[in-house]
Amino acid sequence: MDLHDEQLLQYLTDTLAAMLKGVMPESLPAEGFSDPALNSLCRNITALIQSIVEAQSFIAALSEGKLEIYPPHRNHLIAPFKQLHANLLHLTWQTQQIAAGDLNQQVDFLGAFSGAFNSLIASLREKKLAEDKLRYVSNHDALTNLYNRGFFSEEMARLEQSRRFPISILVADVDGLKNINDTLGHSAGDHFIQLAAQELKKGVRSEDILARIGGDEFAVLLPDTDALAADKVVRRIRESRAGFIWKHESWTVNISIGVATAERKGPLSDLLILADKRMYEDKSARKKKAGITCT
């Protein structure tokens, strides 16, 4: 080894010592030794320095949360950080899914963080279930599981501002319920209310809003429904109620129906009043025809 080789070898030694202290040289001479093995060592150290610089740049970006920066290829020094980068990308996607309402996400690839993350999701899931239950209770009638009057009024106000015209409203009332309550008890009356709800549900469509709005009174919002289509719904209910009718010696349990249609935008409260009026006309006409008491 000549003097020049010794000087270059000392330079390599000093460079490695500086690297251990965090000082990175820009490059090293690839040639210059008389010994080919030393030239090869020099080239490899230069390649190592380049790999370390790339790794430092990528890890710095990763520490700042810059996940859009992808790791350089063929750099084995950052293999563990490549996996961390992939995990963080997936975790970001999972967090976005959670923000969109998907609380079925689970993390199992980040050690202790996974447990904390999954506990958080479990808490959010329990909170959402409680909120959903409260929302259901606030919008539904406990006896029939149909929508209640409050929800019906909210939907009526919403549809009133929409463009889903024509809109029809159907009102139905259980005839003879007072007689049932007086003679057989309120439990029997509740049973007939539930039966009436089931019969009405058979006749309406999935997009219709069926609600119990009073003790023995029901109402249905029929969006995008003209008078002809509304009459078809009424006919289906009347055909279905045949199995509901129950005759007593002096009175009959039945369902009276009235329907009204608005072809253009206007107060739906007026439409509800008209449908209710027609329901009582149906009740009165059947009462006169049968000569029985319908209350």
C-alpha positions in Angstrom: 0.0 0.0 0.0 1.6 3.3 -1.0 1.3 6.7 0.7 -1.6 7.8 -1.5 -3.6 4.6 -0.6 -2.8 5.3 3.1 -4.1 8.8 2.8 -7.3 7.7 1.0 -7.9 4.9 3.6 -7.5 7.5 6.4 -10.0 9.7 4.6 -12.5 6.7 4.5 -11.8 6.1 8.2 -12.5 9.8 9.1 -15.6 9.8 6.9 -17.0 6.7 8.7 -16.2 8.3 12.1 -18.0 11.5 11.0 -21.0 9.5 9.8 -21.3 7.9 13.3 -21.6 11.5 14.6 -24.3 12.3 12.1 -22.2 14.2 9.6 -22.9 13.0 6.1 -20.4 13.7 3.3 -21.9 14.4 -0.1 -19.7 11.8 -1.9 -16.5 9.9 -1.9 -14.0 9.4 -4.7 -14.9 6.1 -6.5 -11.4 5.6 -7.8 -7.9 6.6 -6.6 -6.5 3.5 -4.9 -3.8 1.4 -6.4 -5.5 -1.6 -4.8 -8.7 -2.6 -6.7 -10.2 -4.0 -3.4 -9.9 -0.5 -1.8 -11.5 1.1 -4.8 -14.4 -1.4 -4.4 -14.6 -0.5 -0.7 -14.8 3.2 -1.6 -17.6 2.6 -4.1 -19.6 0.6 -1.6 -19.2 3.2 1.1 -20.4 5.9 -1.3 -23.5 3.7 -2.1 -24.1 3.3 1.6 -23.9 7.0 2.2 -26.4 7.6 -0.6 -28.7 5.0 0.9 -28.5 6.6 4.3 -29.2 10.1 2.9 -32.3 8.7 1.1 -33.4 6.9 4.3 -33.0 10.1 6.4 -35.0 12.1 3.9 -37.8 9.5 3.8 -37.9 9.0 7.6 -38.0 12.8 8.1 -41.0 13.1 5.8 -42.6 10.1 7.6 -42.1 11.8 11.0 -43.9 14.9 9.7 -46.9 12.8 8.5 -46.2 13.3 4.8 -47.5 9.9 3.7 -47.8 11.0 0.0 -44.0 10.6 -0.2 -43.2 7.0 -1.1 -40.0 5.2 -0.1 -37.1 4.9 -2.6 -36.7 1.6 -4.4 -33.9 -0.9 -3.7 -33.0 0.7 -0.3 -32.9 -2.1 2.2 -32.0 0.2 5.1 -35.6 1.5 5.2 -37.4 -1.9 4.9 -39.0 -1.6 8.4 -40.0 2.0 7.6 -41.6 0.9 4.4 -43.9 -1.4 6.4 -44.6 1.4 8.8 -45.5 3.7 5.9 -47.9 1.1 4.5 -49.4 0.6 8.0 -49.9 4.4 8.4 -51.5 4.6 4.9 -53.9 1.9 5.8 -54.6 3.4 9.2 -55.4 6.7 7.5 -57.9 5.0 5.2 -59.5 3.3 8.2 -59.8 6.6 10.0 -61.5 8.1 6.9 -63.9 5.1 6.9 -64.7 5.7 10.6 -65.3 9.4 9.9 -67.8 8.3 7.2 -69.7 6.2 9.7 -68.1 2.8 9.4 -67.4 1.7 13.0 -66.5 -1.9 12.1 -62.8 -1.1 11.6 -60.2 -2.9 13.7 -56.4 -2.4 13.9 -54.1 -5.4 14.7 -50.7 -4.4 13.3 -49.5 -1.5 15.6 -48.9 -3.2 18.9 -50.2 -1.2 22.0 -51.7 1.5 19.7 -54.0 -1.2 18.2 -55.6 -1.8 21.7 -56.1 1.9 22.3 -57.5 2.4 18.8 -59.9 -0.5 19.0 -61.1 0.5 22.5 -61.9 4.0 21.0 -63.8 2.4 18.2 -65.7 0.2 20.6 -66.7 3.2 22.7 -67.8 5.1 19.5 -69.8 2.0 18.5 -71.6 1.8 21.8 -72.3 5.6 21.7 -73.8 5.3 18.2 -76.0 2.3 19.2 -77.3 4.4 22.1 -78.0 7.3 19.8 -79.7 5.1 17.3 -81.9 3.6 20.0 -82.8 7.0 21.3 -83.5 8.3 17.8 -85.7 5.2 17.1 -87.6 5.7 20.4 -88.1 9.4 19.7 -89.5 8.8 16.2 -91.6 5.6 16.7 -94.8 4.7 18.5 -94.1 2.1 21.2 -97.3 0.1 20.7 -97.2 -0.4 16.9 -93.5 0.4 16.0 -94.8 2.7 13.4 -93.6 6.3 13.1 -95.2 8.6 15.6 -97.0 11.9 15.1 -93.8 14.0 15.7 -91.9 12.3 13.0 -94.9 12.4 10.7 -95.1 16.2 11.2 -91.4 16.6 10.5 -91.7 14.6 7.3 -94.8 16.5 6.2 -92.9 19.8 6.7 -89.9 18.5 4.8 -92.0 17.2 1.9 -93.9 20.5 1.8 -90.6 22.2 0.8 -89.6 19.5 -1.7 -90.4 19.0 -5.3 -91.9 15.5 -4.8 -95.4 16.6 -6.0 -98.0 15.4 -6.5 -98.3 14.3 -2.8 -101.2 12.3 -1.3 -102.1 11.9 2.3 -104.2 9.0 3.6 -105.9 9.0 7.0 -107.3 5.8 8.6 -109.2 5.3 11.8 -110.2 2.2 13.7 -114.0 2.0 14.0 -115.4 0.5 17.2 -112.3 0.8 19.3 -114.1 2.6 22.1 -116.6 -0.3 22.3 -113.7 -2.8 22.4 -112.1 -0.8 25.3 -115.4 -0.6 27.2 -116.4 -4.2 26.8 -113.2 -6.2 26.5 -110.6 -3.9 28.1 -107.8 -1.7 26.9 -105.4 -4.6 26.3 -107.9 -5.9 23.7 -108.1 -2.4 22.3 -104.3 -2.3 22.0 -104.3 -5.6 20.2 -106.8 -4.3 17.6 -104.6 -1.2 17.1 -101.6 -3.4 16.4 -103.7 -5.5 14.0 -104.8 -2.3 12.2 -101.2 -1.2 11.9 -100.2 -4.5 10.4 -103.1 -4.3 7.8 -102.1 -0.8 6.8 -98.5 -1.8 6.5 -99.5 -4.5 4.0 -101.2 -1.9 1.8 -98.6 0.9 1.6 -95.3 1.0 -0.2 -91.8 1.0 1.2 -91.3 4.7 0.4 -94.5 5.8 2.1 -94.5 7.2 5.6 -97.0 5.3 7.8 -97.5 6.7 11.3 -99.8 6.4 14.2 -100.9 10.0 14.9 -103.5 9.4 17.6 -105.1 6.8 19.8 -107.0 5.0 17.0 -105.9 7.2 14.1 -103.2 6.6 11.4 -101.8 8.7 8.6 -99.7 7.9 5.5 -97.6 10.3 3.5 -97.5 9.2 -0.2 -94.8 11.3 -2.0 -94.8 11.4 -5.8 -98.4 10.0 -5.8 -101.3 11.3 -7.8 -105.0 10.7 -7.1 -105.1 7.5 -9.3 -102.0 6.0 -7.6 -103.4 6.9 -4.1 -106.7 5.2 -4.9 -104.7 2.0 -5.7 -103.2 2.2 -2.2 -106.7 2.6 -0.7 -108.0 -0.4 -2.6 -105.1 -2.5 -1.4 -105.8 -1.6 2.2 -109.5 -2.2 1.8 -108.8 -5.6 0.4 -106.4 -6.4 3.2 -108.7 -5.2 5.9 -111.2 -7.9 5.1 -109.4 -10.2 7.6 -109.4 -7.4 10.2 -113.1 -6.7 10.3 -114.7 -8.1 13.5 -118.4 -8.1 14.1 -120.1 -7.9 17.4 -123.9 -8.1 18.1 -124.3 -4.3 18.1 -121.1 -2.9 16.6 -118.3 -3.7 14.2 -114.6 -3.2 14.3 -113.4 -1.8 10.9 -111.0 0.7 9.4 -112.3 3.9 7.8 -110.1 5.6 5.2 -109.9 9.0 3.6 -107.4 10.3 1.1 -106.6 13.6 -0.5 -104.0 14.7 -3.2 -102.1 17.9 -3.8 -100.9 18.3 -7.4 -98.8 21.3 -6.7 -96.8 22.8 -3.8 -99.0 24.1 -0.9 -99.7 23.7 2.8 -99.9 19.9 3.5 -101.7 20.7 6.8 -104.7 21.6 4.6 -104.3 18.3 2.8 -104.3 16.4 6.1 -107.5 18.1 7.2 -109.2 17.2 3.9 -108.1 13.5 4.1 -109.3 13.4 7.7 -112.7 14.9 6.6 -113.0 12.2 3.9 -112.2 9.5 6.4 -115.1 10.6 8.6 -117.3 10.7 5.5 -116.3 7.0 4.8 -117.0 6.1 8.4 -120.4 7.9 8.4 -121.5 6.3 5.0 -120.7 2.8 6.2 -122.5 3.5 9.5 -125.6 4.6 7.8 -125.5 1.6 5.3 -125.0 -1.0 8.0 -127.2 0.7 10.7 -124.5 0.1 13.3 -122.5 2.2 15.7 -119.0 3.1 14.6 -117.0 5.1 17.1 
